[in-house]
Amino acid sequence: MEERAERLAQYIIENRTTVRAAAQKFGISKSTVHKDISERLPQFNRALYTQVKEVLDVNKAQRHIRGGIATRRKYRGA
């Protein structure tokens, strides 16, 4: 589990990706990604956790923008 948490964190940092994209890439649920990143990773690699937390905070701040774009596409038919 520690190895998976580290691989997830590295993937998210390197690709600046979302939890959903990481979950899809690794074939696991978003809940598992969240648990690995937020609960397991800080216990054994605090520095990596800090880095991945920065990426996830940026994603969270941009979430409403991505949602608005998706809604616009939906109703424009594109």
MODELLER restraints for C-alpha pairs under 7 A, 6 or more apart:
rsr = mdl.restraints
at = mdl.atoms
rsr.add(forms.Gaussian(group=physical.xy_distance, feature=features.Distance(at['CA:2:A'], at['CA:41:A']), mean=7.00, stdev=0.5))
rsr.add(forms.Gaussian(group=physical.xy_distance, feature=features.Distance(at['CA:5:A'], at['CA:36:A']), mean=5.07, stdev=0.5))
rsr.add(forms.Gaussian(group=physical.xy_distance, feature=features.Distance(at['CA:5:A'], at['CA:37:A']), mean=6.10, stdev=0.5))
rsr.add(forms.Gaussian(group=physical.xy_distance, feature=features.Distance(at['CA:5:A'], at['CA:41:A']), mean=5.98, stdev=0.5))
rsr.add(forms.Gaussian(group=physical.xy_distance, feature=features.Distance(at['CA:6:A'], at['CA:41:A']), mean=6.99, stdev=0.5))
rsr.add(forms.Gaussian(group=physical.xy_distance, feature=features.Distance(at['CA:8:A'], at['CA:22:A']), mean=6.84, stdev=0.5))
rsr.add(forms.Gaussian(group=physical.xy_distance, feature=features.Distance(at['CA:9:A'], at['CA:37:A']), mean=6.82, stdev=0.5))
rsr.add(forms.Gaussian(group=physical.xy_distance, feature=features.Distance(at['CA:9:A'], at['CA:52:A']), mean=5.81, stdev=0.5))
rsr.add(forms.Gaussian(group=physical.xy_distance, feature=features.Distance(at['CA:12:A'], at['CA:18:A']), mean=6.84, stdev=0.5))
rsr.add(forms.Gaussian(group=physical.xy_distance, feature=features.Distance(at['CA:12:A'], at['CA:22:A']), mean=6.65, stdev=0.5))
rsr.add(forms.Gaussian(group=physical.xy_distance, feature=features.Distance(at['CA:12:A'], at['CA:52:A']), mean=6.71, stdev=0.5))
rsr.add(forms.Gaussian(group=physical.xy_distance, feature=features.Distance(at['CA:13:A'], at['CA:52:A']), mean=5.70, stdev=0.5))
rsr.add(forms.Gaussian(group=physical.xy_distance, feature=features.Distance(at['CA:13:A'], at['CA:55:A']), mean=6.53, stdev=0.5))
rsr.add(forms.Gaussian(group=physical.xy_distance, feature=features.Distance(at['CA:16:A'], at['CA:55:A']), mean=6.30, stdev=0.5))
rsr.add(forms.Gaussian(group=physical.xy_distance, feature=features.Distance(at['CA:18:A'], at['CA:56:A']), mean=6.98, stdev=0.5))
rsr.add(forms.Gaussian(group=physical.xy_distance, feature=features.Distance(at['CA:18:A'], at['CA:59:A']), mean=6.54, stdev=0.5))
rsr.add(forms.Gaussian(group=physical.xy_distance, feature=features.Distance(at['CA:19:A'], at['CA:30:A']), mean=6.24, stdev=0.5))
rsr.add(forms.Gaussian(group=physical.xy_distance, feature=features.Distance(at['CA:19:A'], at['CA:33:A']), mean=6.62, stdev=0.5))
rsr.add(forms.Gaussian(group=physical.xy_distance, feature=features.Distance(at['CA:20:A'], at['CA:30:A']), mean=5.81, stdev=0.5))
rsr.add(forms.Gaussian(group=physical.xy_distance, feature=features.Distance(at['CA:23:A'], at['CA:29:A']), mean=5.50, stdev=0.5))
rsr.add(forms.Gaussian(group=physical.xy_distance, feature=features.Distance(at['CA:23:A'], at['CA:30:A']), mean=5.41, stdev=0.5))
rsr.add(forms.Gaussian(group=physical.xy_distance, feature=features.Distance(at['CA:23:A'], at['CA:33:A']), mean=6.26, stdev=0.5))
rsr.add(forms.Gaussian(group=physical.xy_distance, feature=features.Distance(at['CA:37:A'], at['CA:49:A']), mean=6.96, stdev=0.5))
rsr.add(forms.Gaussian(group=physical.xy_distance, feature=features.Distance(at['CA:41:A'], at['CA:49:A']), mean=5.98, stdev=0.5))
rsr.add(forms.Gaussian(group=physical.xy_distance, feature=features.Distance(at['CA:42:A'], at['CA:49:A']), mean=5.59, stdev=0.5))
